[in-house]
């Protein structure tokens, strides 16, 4: 192995401070790249790989110019290896050819008769190589002892108050580290443990595409395609299939990548491969041009067919929890049709390396909490771009196979759609991505209520509140909540007697004051009147902990950290903005309103009171609806593909109105739909009948409802807030920090 020192970075000795111990689960390409990036920054790294030796599935891989820039910043040795084993395209353009219509090989070689479109190669600037050559070349740069083989992760313990994360392996052994990075691929064990084995995102979904990979003799490719095309990276498009081919290993071999649409479900959910034959491919591409038939003839008689799976149907809601995160395919496994899935993993590695390097510079006592913050920052920074790629890559598979409704086989439309999407991959500011993850310019994200809230699931988050520096403020705020509940009951008399609000608030007080309470059975959903205040308390105390970790070492634990943050913004030392999604807006505005610690407590109490009042209304509405025969509310995460399914979702939800409505528009292909238990079965059946993915989530209540009947009570609550100064934030013109509001 190479001579990179485990305690060095570019020759600099880091022995004067304790190194960060990093465990990387998975020794594939992204795992090793990530390890080399961490080693270059002086961290101590161990890779735990389940296999007995380094191995890579798939024949070839390619990296964009952006990915290579990230490699250089991660560790120049990564790019050096790629330069040795990779091959640059000698052409200025990437050409997209008609694989179906040409009836002669001569016609198939002519641009005027067979070229559909081309795009400048300089933009994506792919370098291609054999996966195994690249992996083994990088592995040779690892210090001796960096990799432990035969280590299948089965569990980890990220205990509160523990300095280390404990990893447990199938062979009975254990290990410990400061932080765990799961790079264990599409079937990631780390992701299953992080999200829960039953979480929809713990397992990938079938894309209804199969692929065949092979390396064939280069002279045969020249005979089939002609010398011009054979020496080039080119794509052949056609109905229900597409072919990508290019020379590798300095044109010693020719790589074939063939994708075929599969209308059926994948037969074996436990494996992504199945035996196949050349005859199966010939049947699937029957009627294609003779040049493609000749390429198929170069393939071996027996092949392996790969089912293409990805995370589009059920994207992970987070890439991090505690001191554990996932990256690369373990976080956002993509289909290969953009050719950029591995490139996203390289970008992940650079962001993680920079963030953890900042943590390594902190005092050891501050590292556990700082690691949690760093990994959450990684998740927030990387989620939109990486999950966009997953969905867009699926769409590109449909575009290449003339199945995408908006383009069909219109080459002009196909080119425009490709260029629009490809630009987002290559026209990317790496510096801006790193700045988004740094402390110099920060967006403080306060998220919505997501998931199911039970006493058992919330208890480990609630317990630290009882021992925090904010204990007295928290208890004083809770003690006053019954008075505001009485004011709400006076305003909306129908609530009286509908929910046991006073008892629930008393239980909440006891839970935080004494740590033991019968607020609900351990596995029962907590009422919203309890969940709302708890989420606000947790978010605000985590925010204060962020201030402690980033500034207390400079100012002391007793300093007014909120006043310091506001003053530093006035002096231009760092821009901080708060962003709240849904219920998270309550905590976000409280932070933006406060100019010092006293006001932080004042406006934090406002946020808690508002959360309690909104929760009481939600709980009461659930009871009223059940009494009227509607049943309680239920919400579903909905995802679709293509314009046709989008139109079907709109129609089905509209037909189910007013019970059903779109509560949250996540992006162009995903929404949250809320409906009543009465109409839920019919709605689900209709959505699934048209191929739309729908999964129940734990949100309760008719949040963001357009129902005018619900608006009446909301208006009364707003009127109540206008009557009590203790239910009001600072005036918008007086906010001490920018507050970014989510559109809609």
C-alpha positions in Angstrom: 0.0 0.0 0.0 1.0 3.7 -0.3 2.9 5.8 2.1 0.3 8.3 3.2 0.8 8.7 6.9 -2.3 8.3 9.1 -1.2 11.3 11.1 -0.4 13.5 8.1 -1.8 15.8 5.5 0.4 16.7 2.7 3.4 16.2 4.9 2.1 18.3 7.8 2.3 16.7 11.2 -1.0 16.7 13.1 0.3 14.9 16.2 -0.1 18.0 18.3 -3.8 17.5 18.5 -6.0 14.3 18.8 -7.1 13.1 15.4 -10.7 12.5 14.6 -11.4 8.7 14.4 -13.6 8.0 11.3 -15.2 4.7 10.5 -16.2 4.2 6.9 -18.6 1.3 6.2 -18.0 0.1 2.6 -14.8 -0.2 0.6 -16.2 0.7 -2.9 -15.0 3.6 -5.0 -16.8 6.3 -2.9 -15.7 4.7 0.4 -12.1 4.7 -0.7 -12.2 8.2 -2.2 -13.8 9.5 1.0 -11.1 7.8 3.1 -8.3 9.4 1.0 -9.9 12.8 1.5 -10.1 12.3 5.3 -6.5 11.0 5.5 -5.3 14.0 3.5 -6.7 16.1 6.4 -5.0 14.2 9.1 -7.8 12.1 10.3 -7.5 8.5 11.5 -9.6 6.3 9.2 -10.6 2.6 9.1 -12.7 1.2 6.2 -14.9 -1.8 7.1 -15.6 -3.8 4.0 -18.0 -6.8 4.0 -16.2 -8.6 1.2 -13.0 -10.6 1.5 -11.1 -8.3 -0.9 -11.7 -5.2 -3.0 -14.2 -5.8 -5.7 -16.3 -3.7 -8.1 -19.4 -4.6 -9.9 -19.7 -3.2 -13.5 -17.2 -2.7 -16.2 -16.7 1.0 -16.6 -17.3 4.3 -14.9 -16.9 8.0 -16.0 -16.4 11.2 -14.1 -17.3 14.8 -15.0 -15.1 17.8 -14.8 -16.8 18.9 -11.6 -16.1 15.5 -10.0 -12.4 15.7 -11.0 -12.2 19.2 -9.4 -13.6 17.7 -6.2 -11.1 14.8 -6.4 -8.2 17.3 -6.7 -9.5 19.1 -3.6 -10.1 15.9 -1.7 -6.7 14.5 -2.3 -4.6 15.0 -5.4 -3.6 11.4 -5.4 -7.2 10.4 -6.4 -7.0 12.5 -9.6 -3.5 11.2 -10.3 -4.8 7.6 -10.2 -7.8 8.5 -12.5 -5.3 10.2 -14.9 -3.3 7.0 -15.2 -6.2 4.6 -15.7 -8.8 6.9 -17.4 -9.3 8.0 -20.9 -10.4 11.4 -22.1 -12.7 11.6 -25.1 -10.7 12.8 -28.2 -13.8 14.4 -29.7 -15.2 17.8 -29.1 -18.8 16.6 -29.1 -20.9 13.8 -27.6 -23.1 12.4 -30.3 -26.5 10.9 -30.0 -27.4 8.5 -32.8 -30.5 6.8 -34.2 -30.1 3.2 -33.4 -33.5 2.1 -34.8 -34.3 3.7 -38.2 -31.2 3.2 -40.3 -31.5 0.2 -42.6 -27.9 -0.1 -43.7 -24.6 0.2 -41.8 -23.5 2.9 -44.3 -26.5 5.0 -43.4 -25.9 4.5 -39.7 -22.4 5.9 -40.0 -23.5 9.1 -41.7 -24.3 12.1 -39.6 -26.8 13.6 -42.1 -28.9 10.4 -42.0 -28.5 9.1 -38.5 -27.2 11.7 -36.1 -30.1 12.9 -33.8 -28.2 15.6 -32.1 -24.8 16.4 -30.4 -23.7 18.4 -27.4 -20.3 19.9 -26.6 -18.1 17.4 -24.8 -16.3 20.2 -22.9 -19.2 20.8 -20.6 -19.5 17.4 -18.9 -15.9 16.5 -19.9 -16.1 12.8 -18.9 -13.1 10.7 -18.3 -13.9 7.0 -18.5 -12.1 4.1 -16.9 -12.5 0.5 -15.7 -14.0 0.4 -12.2 -11.6 -2.2 -11.0 -8.5 -0.4 -12.2 -9.6 2.8 -10.6 -10.5 1.2 -7.3 -7.3 -0.9 -7.0 -5.2 2.1 -8.0 -6.7 4.2 -5.2 -6.5 1.3 -2.7 -2.8 1.2 -3.3 -2.6 4.7 -1.9 -4.1 3.7 1.5 -1.8 3.2 4.5 -1.3 -0.4 5.7 -4.1 -1.4 8.1 -6.6 1.1 6.8 -9.0 -1.6 5.5 -10.5 -4.5 7.5 -12.2 -7.0 5.2 -15.0 -9.5 6.1 -16.8 -6.9 8.3 -20.5 -6.9 7.7 -22.2 -4.2 9.8 -25.2 -5.4 11.8 -25.7 -2.7 14.4 -24.3 0.5 15.9 -24.8 2.3 19.2 -24.6 6.0 19.2 -25.3 6.5 22.9 -26.1 9.8 24.4 -23.2 11.0 26.5 -20.8 8.5 25.0 -17.6 9.7 23.4 -17.6 7.0 20.7 -20.0 5.3 18.3 -19.9 1.5 18.8 -20.1 -0.6 15.6 -21.1 -4.3 15.8 -20.3 -6.8 13.0 -21.6 -10.1 11.9 -18.5 -12.0 13.0 -19.1 -10.9 16.6 -16.4 -8.2 16.7 -16.9 -4.6 17.6 -15.2 -1.3 16.9 -15.5 2.3 17.9 -15.1 5.7 16.3 -16.0 9.3 16.7 -18.1 9.3 13.6 -19.5 6.7 11.1 -19.8 7.3 7.3 -21.9 4.7 5.5 -20.6 4.3 1.9 -22.0 0.8 1.6 -24.0 1.2 -1.6 -27.5 0.9 -2.7 -28.4 -1.9 -0.2 -26.8 0.0 2.6 -26.9 -1.7 6.0 -26.0 1.7 7.5 -29.1 3.3 5.9 -31.3 0.6 7.3 -30.0 1.1 10.8 -30.1 4.8 10.5 -33.7 5.0 9.2 -35.1 1.8 10.6 -35.5 -1.5 8.7 -39.2 -0.8 8.1 -38.7 2.7 6.7 -39.8 2.9 3.0 -36.4 4.5 2.1 -34.4 1.6 3.7 -34.8 -0.4 0.5 -34.4 0.8 -3.1 -37.1 0.5 -5.8 -37.1 -1.1 -9.2 -36.9 1.4 -12.1 -38.3 -1.0 -14.7 -35.0 -1.0 -16.5 -32.6 -3.8 -17.0 -29.0 -3.3 -18.2 -26.4 -5.5 -19.8 -22.7 -4.7 -19.5 -19.9 -6.2 -21.5 -16.4 -5.6 -22.8 -15.9 -6.7 -26.4 -12.9 -6.6 -28.7 -12.3 -3.2 -30.2 -11.8 -4.4 -33.8 -15.3 -5.8 -33.7 -16.7 -2.4 -32.6 -14.9 -0.8 -35.5 -16.5 -3.3 -38.0 -20.0 -2.7 -36.6 -20.0 1.0 -36.1 -17.2 2.3 -38.3 -13.9 3.8 -37.1 -15.3 7.2 -36.4 -18.0 6.1 -34.0 -16.0 3.3 -32.5 -13.3 5.7 -31.3 -15.9 7.9 -29.7 -18.2 8.0 -26.7 -21.6 7.7 -28.3 -25.2 6.9 -27.6 -27.7 5.1 -29.7 -31.4 5.8 -28.9 -34.5 3.9 -29.9 -37.9 2.5 -28.7 -37.7 1.0 -25.2 -33.9 0.7 -25.2 -30.7 2.6 -25.6 -27.0 1.8 -26.0 -24.0 3.6 -24.6 -20.6 2.6 -25.9 -17.0 3.9 -25.7 -13.4 2.6 -25.8 -11.6 1.9 -22.6 -8.1 1.0 -21.5 -6.6 3.1 -24.2 -8.8 1.5 -26.8 -7.7 -2.0 -26.0 -11.4 -2.9 -25.4 -14.8 -1.5 -26.1 -17.4 -1.0 -23.4 -21.0 -1.8 -24.1 -23.8 -0.6 -21.8 -27.3 -1.6 -23.0 -30.5 -0.6 -21.1 -33.9 -2.1 -21.9 -37.3 -1.2 -20.6 -39.0 -3.9 -18.5 -42.8 -3.5 -18.0 -42.8 -6.3 -15.4 -41.8 -6.3 -11.7 -38.4 -7.6 -10.8 -38.9 -11.3 -9.9 -36.4 -11.7 -7.0 -36.3 -8.9 -4.5 -33.2 -10.3 -2.9 -30.8 -10.0 -5.8 -30.3 -7.4 -8.5 -29.0 -9.9 -11.1 -30.4 -12.7 -13.2 -29.0 -14.9 -15.9 -29.7 -13.9 -19.5 -28.6 -14.6 -23.0 -27.7 -12.8 -26.2 -30.9 -14.1 -27.7 -32.9 -12.2 -25.1 -31.2 -9.0 -26.1 -31.7 -9.7 -29.8 -35.4 -10.2 -29.2 -35.7 -7.0 -27.2 -34.0 -5.0 -30.0 -35.7 -6.7 -32.9 -36.2 -4.3 -35.8 -33.3 -2.0 -34.8 -30.6 -1.2 -37.4 -28.0 -3.7 -38.7 -25.2 -1.8 -36.9 -26.8 -2.5 -33.6 -27.4 -6.1 -34.6 -23.7 -6.5 -35.2 -22.8 -5.0 -31.9 -25.2 -7.5 -30.2 -23.4 -10.2 -32.1 -20.2 -9.3 -30.3 -21.7 -10.1 -27.0 -21.1 -13.5 -25.3 -23.8 -16.0 -25.6 -24.5 -16.0 -21.8 -24.7 -12.8 -19.9 -25.8 -11.4 -16.6 -28.8 -9.1 -16.5 -28.8 -6.3 -13.9 -32.1 -4.9 -12.5 -31.7 -1.2 -12.1 -32.8 0.0 -8.7 -32.7 3.5 -7.2 -34.1 5.7 -4.4 -36.6 7.7 -6.5 -39.7 6.1 -5.2 -38.8 6.6 -1.5 -36.0 9.2 -1.1 -34.3 9.3 2.3 -35.7 12.0 4.5 -32.3 12.6 6.0 -28.7 11.5 5.3 -27.7 11.8 9.0 -28.7 10.9 12.5 -26.5 11.7 15.5 -22.9 10.9 14.6 -23.8 8.6 11.7 -24.4 9.5 8.1 -24.7 7.9 4.7 -23.1 9.1 1.4 -23.0 8.1 -2.2 -25.3 5.3 -3.3 -26.0 4.6 0.4 -27.7 8.0 0.6 -29.1 8.6 -2.9 -28.7 5.6 -5.2 -29.3 6.6 -8.7 -30.0 4.9 -12.0 -27.0 5.2 -14.4 -28.7 7.2 -17.2 -27.2 10.5 -16.4 -23.8 8.9 -15.9 -23.3 11.0 -12.8 -24.3 8.9 -9.8 -20.7 8.3 -8.7 -19.9 12.0 -9.4 -22.5 12.9 -6.7 -20.7 10.6 -4.3 -17.4 12.4 -5.0 -19.1 15.7 -4.2 -20.5 14.2 -1.0 -17.0 13.1 0.0 -15.6 16.6 -0.4 -18.3 18.3 1.6 -17.9 15.7 4.4 -14.1 16.1 4.4 -14.3 19.9 4.8 -17.0 19.7 7.5 -15.1 17.1 9.5 -11.9 19.0 9.2 -13.5 21.9 10.9 -14.7 19.6 13.7 -11.2 18.2 14.1 -10.0 21.7 14.8 -12.3 22.0 17.8 -11.6 20.9 21.4 -12.2 17.2 22.0 -15.1 17.9 24.4 -16.9 19.9 21.8 -16.6 17.2 19.0 -19.5 14.9 19.7 -22.2 17.6 19.4 -20.2 19.4 16.6 -20.1 16.1 14.6 -23.9 15.9 14.9 -24.2 19.5 13.6 -21.7 18.9 10.8 -23.5 15.8 9.6 -26.9 17.6 9.7 -25.3 20.4 7.6 -24.0 17.8 5.2 -27.5 16.3 4.8 -29.1 19.7 4.3 -26.5 20.9 1.8 -26.4 17.7 -0.3 -30.1 16.6 -0.3 -31.6 18.8 -3.0 -29.0 18.3 -5.6 -28.4 14.6 -5.0 -32.1 13.7 -4.9 -32.8 15.8 -8.0 -30.2 13.7 -9.8 -32.0 10.5 -8.8 -35.3 11.5 -10.3 -33.7 13.2 -13.3 -31.7 10.1 -14.1 -34.8 8.1 -14.2 -36.4 10.6 -16.6 -33.3 10.5 -18.8 -33.7 6.7 -19.2 -37.2 7.4 -20.5 -36.0 10.2 -22.8 -33.3 8.0 -24.3 -35.9 5.2 -25.0 -38.5 7.6 -26.5 -40.9 6.9 -23.6 -40.9 10.4 -22.1 -44.2 12.0 -23.0 -42.8 15.6 -23.3 -40.2 14.6 -25.9 -41.2 11.3 -27.6 -38.7 10.6 -30.4 -38.5 14.3 -31.3 -34.7 14.8 -31.4 -35.0 18.6 -31.0 -37.0 18.2 -27.8 -34.8 15.4 -26.6 -31.7 17.6 -27.0 -33.3 20.6 -25.2 -34.4 18.4 -22.3 -30.9 16.8 -22.0 -29.1 20.1 -22.1 -31.4 21.6 -19.4 -30.7 18.7 -17.1 -27.1 18.3 -17.9 -26.4 21.9 -17.2 -27.4 21.4 -13.6 -24.7 18.7 -13.3 -21.8 20.5 -14.9 -22.6 24.2 -14.3 -22.0 23.8 -10.6 -20.1 26.0 -8.1 -18.1 23.8 -5.8 -16.9 26.8 -3.7 -20.6 27.8 -3.1 -21.4 24.2 -2.1 -18.6 24.3 0.5 -19.6 27.7 1.7 -23.1 26.5 2.3 -21.7 23.9 4.6 -19.4 26.3 6.4 -19.9 28.5 9.4 -19.1 31.7 7.6 -22.5 32.0 6.1 -25.2 29.9 7.7 -28.9 29.1 7.2 -30.4 27.7 10.4 -33.0 25.2 9.3 -35.9 24.5 11.6 -37.8 21.5 10.1 -41.5 20.5 10.2 -43.1 17.7 12.3 -42.2 14.6 10.4 -42.9 11.0 11.4 -44.8 9.4 14.3 -44.3 10.9 17.7 -44.6 8.5 20.6 -43.4 8.8 24.2 -40.8 6.1 23.5 -39.4 7.8 20.4 -39.3 11.3 22.0 -38.0 10.4 25.5 -34.3 10.5 24.6 -34.9 14.0 23.1 -36.9 15.2 26.1 -34.6 14.0 28.8 -31.8 16.5 28.0 -34.3 19.4 28.3 -34.7 18.6 32.0 -30.9 19.1 32.6 -30.2 21.9 30.1 -29.2 25.5 31.1 -32.7 26.5 30.0 -34.5 24.2 32.5 -36.0 27.0 34.5 -37.3 28.9 31.5 -38.7 25.7 30.0 -40.6 24.8 33.2 -41.8 28.4 33.7 -43.2 28.4 30.1 -45.0 25.1 30.5 -46.5 26.2 33.8 -48.2 29.1 32.1 -49.6 27.1 29.2 -53.0 26.2 30.9 -53.8 29.9 31.1 -53.5 30.3 27.3 -55.5 27.1 26.8 -58.3 28.7 28.8 -58.1 31.8 26.6 -58.5 29.6 23.5 -61.5 27.8 25.1 -63.1 31.2 25.8 -62.5 32.2 22.2 -63.7 28.8 20.8 -66.1 27.4 23.3 -66.6 24.1 21.3 -63.1 23.0 22.4 -64.2 22.7 26.1 -64.5 19.1 27.1 -63.5 17.8 23.6 -59.8 17.1 24.6 -58.3 16.6 28.0 -56.0 19.5 27.5 -55.3 20.5 31.1 -54.4 16.9 32.1 -52.2 16.6 29.0 -50.3 19.8 29.8 -50.0 18.7 33.5 -48.5 15.4 32.2 -46.1 17.4 30.0 -45.0 19.5 33.0 -44.4 16.3 35.0 -42.5 14.6 32.2 -40.0 17.5 32.0 -39.9 18.2 35.7 -39.6 14.6 37.0 -38.9 12.5 34.0 -41.7 10.0 34.6 -45.3 10.5 33.3 -48.3 8.6 31.9 -48.8 11.1 29.1 -49.4 8.2 26.7 -48.4 4.5 26.3 -44.9 4.2 25.1 -45.9 3.2 21.6 -49.0 5.4 21.3 -49.0 8.7 19.3 -48.6 11.7 21.5 -51.3 14.4 21.2 -50.4 17.5 19.1 -51.0 19.7 22.2 -47.9 18.0 23.6 -45.9 17.4 20.5 -46.0 21.0 19.3 -44.4 22.5 22.5 -41.8 19.7 22.7 -40.6 20.1 19.1 -40.2 23.9 19.7 -38.3 23.3 23.0 -36.0 20.7 21.3 -35.3 23.0 18.3 -34.5 26.0 20.4 -32.3 24.2 22.8 -30.4 22.5 19.9 -30.0 26.0 18.4 -28.5 27.3 21.6 -26.2 24.3 21.7 -25.1 25.2 18.2 -24.1 28.7 19.6 -22.2 27.1 22.5 -20.2 24.8 20.2 -19.3 27.6 17.8 -18.7 30.5 20.1 -18.6 29.5 23.8 -14.9 28.6 23.6 -14.2 32.2 22.6 -16.6 33.9 25.0 -17.2 31.6 27.9 -20.2 29.5 28.9 -22.0 32.3 30.7 -21.8 34.8 27.8 -24.9 36.1 26.0 -24.3 34.1 22.8 -27.5 35.4 21.1 -26.3 39.0 21.6 -22.9 38.0 20.3 -24.4 36.5 17.1 -26.5 39.6 16.4 -23.5 41.9 17.0 -21.2 39.9 14.7 -23.9 40.2 12.0 -24.0 43.9 12.4 -20.2 44.0 12.0 -20.4 41.7 8.9 -18.5 38.8 10.5 -21.0 36.2 9.3 -24.4 36.2 7.8 -27.0 34.0 9.6 -30.5 33.4 8.3 -33.2 31.3 9.9 -35.6 29.2 7.8 -38.6 27.4 9.2 -40.6 24.8 7.3 -44.2 24.4 8.5 -44.2 24.1 12.3 -40.5 24.9 12.3 -41.4 28.4 11.4 -42.4 29.0 15.0 -38.9 28.4 16.3 -37.2 30.1 13.3 -39.1 33.4 13.9 -38.3 33.2 17.6 -34.6 33.1 16.9 -34.9 35.9 14.3 -36.8 38.1 16.8 -34.3 37.8 19.6 -31.4 40.3 20.1 -30.1 38.7 23.3 -30.6 35.8 25.6 -33.5 37.4 27.5 -35.4 38.0 24.3 -34.5 34.5 23.1 -36.5 33.2 26.2 -39.3 35.7 25.6 -39.9 34.9 22.0 -39.1 31.2 22.5 -42.0 31.2 25.0 -44.2 32.8 22.3 -43.3 30.0 19.9 -44.1 27.3 22.5 -47.5 28.9 23.4 -48.5 29.1 19.7 -47.4 25.5 19.1 -49.6 24.4 22.0 -52.6 26.4 20.7 -52.3 25.1 17.2 -51.9 21.5 18.6 -55.0 21.9 20.7 -57.0 22.9 17.6 -55.6 19.9 15.6 -56.5 17.5 18.4 -60.0 19.0 18.7 -60.6 18.8 15.0 -59.6 15.1 15.0 -62.2 14.4 17.6 -64.9 16.5 15.8 -64.2 14.7 12.5 -64.5 11.2 14.1 -67.8 12.3 15.7 -69.1 13.3 12.2 -68.2 10.0 10.7 -65.1 11.2 8.7 -62.6 9.4 11.0 -59.3 11.0 11.8 -56.9 12.5 9.3 -54.2 10.5 7.5 -51.4 11.8 5.3 -49.5 10.1 2.5 -46.2 10.9 0.7 -47.0 10.7 -3.0 -44.5 10.3 -5.9 -45.0 10.0 -9.6 -43.1 9.8 -12.9 -44.0 11.9 -15.9 -46.6 14.4 -16.9 -49.3 11.7 -17.3 -49.1 10.4 -13.8 -48.9 14.0 -12.5 -52.3 14.7 -14.2 -53.7 11.5 -12.7 -52.7 12.6 -9.2 -54.3 16.0 -9.7 -57.5 14.4 -11.0 -57.7 11.8 -8.2 -57.1 14.2 -5.4 -59.6 16.7 -6.9 -62.3 14.0 -7.2 -61.7 13.1 -3.6 -62.1 16.8 -2.5 -63.0 18.3 0.0 -61.7 15.4 2.1 -58.4 15.1 0.3 -56.0 17.9 -0.7 -52.4 18.6 -1.4 -50.9 19.7 2.0 -47.3 20.1 0.9 -45.8 20.5 -2.6 -42.3 19.0 -2.1 -41.0 19.3 -5.7 -42.2 18.7 -9.3 -42.8 15.0 -8.7 -43.6 14.6 -5.0 -46.4 15.9 -2.7 -48.0 15.2 0.7 -51.7 14.5 0.4 -53.9 14.6 3.5 -57.4 13.0 3.6 -59.8 11.5 6.0 -59.7 7.9 7.1 -63.1 7.5 5.5 -61.8 8.3 2.0 -58.3 7.0 2.4 -58.8 3.4 1.1 -60.4 4.6 -2.1 -57.8 7.3 -2.7 -55.0 4.8 -2.2 -56.5 2.3 -4.6 -56.9 4.9 -7.3 -53.4 6.2 -6.9 -51.8 2.8 -7.0 -54.0 1.8 -10.0 -52.2 4.4 -12.1 -48.8 3.4 -10.9 -48.3 6.2 -8.4 -46.3 5.5 -5.2 -48.1 6.3 -2.0 -46.8 5.7 1.6 -48.5 6.7 4.9 -46.5 9.1 7.1 -47.1 10.0 10.7 -48.4 13.6 10.3 -51.9 14.1 11.9 -54.3 16.9 11.4 -55.6 18.9 8.4 -52.4 21.0 8.1 -52.5 23.7 5.4 -56.1 22.7 4.6 -58.1 24.9 2.1 -61.4 23.9 3.8 -63.2 27.2 4.7 -64.8 25.5 7.7 -61.4 25.1 9.3 -60.4 28.6 8.4 -63.0 30.0 10.8 -61.2 28.5 13.8 -57.9 29.6 12.4 -59.2 33.2 12.2 -60.4 33.0 15.8 -56.9 31.9 16.8 -55.3 34.7 14.9 -57.7 37.1 16.6 -56.7 35.7 20.0 -53.1 36.3 19.2 -53.8 39.9 18.5 -55.3 40.3 22.0 -52.2 38.9 23.9 -48.8 40.5 23.5 -47.4 37.2 24.9 -48.5 35.5 21.7 -46.7 37.9 19.4 -43.2 38.0 18.0 -41.1 41.1 17.3 -42.4 43.3 14.5 -41.1 42.2 11.1 -39.1 45.4 10.6 -37.3 44.8 13.9 -36.1 41.2 13.3 -32.5 40.8 14.4 -31.7 38.1 11.9 -33.0 37.4 8.4 -35.9 35.0 8.4 -36.4 33.2 5.1 -40.0 32.1 4.6 -40.8 29.0 2.6 -42.9 30.0 -0.5 -46.6 29.1 0.0 
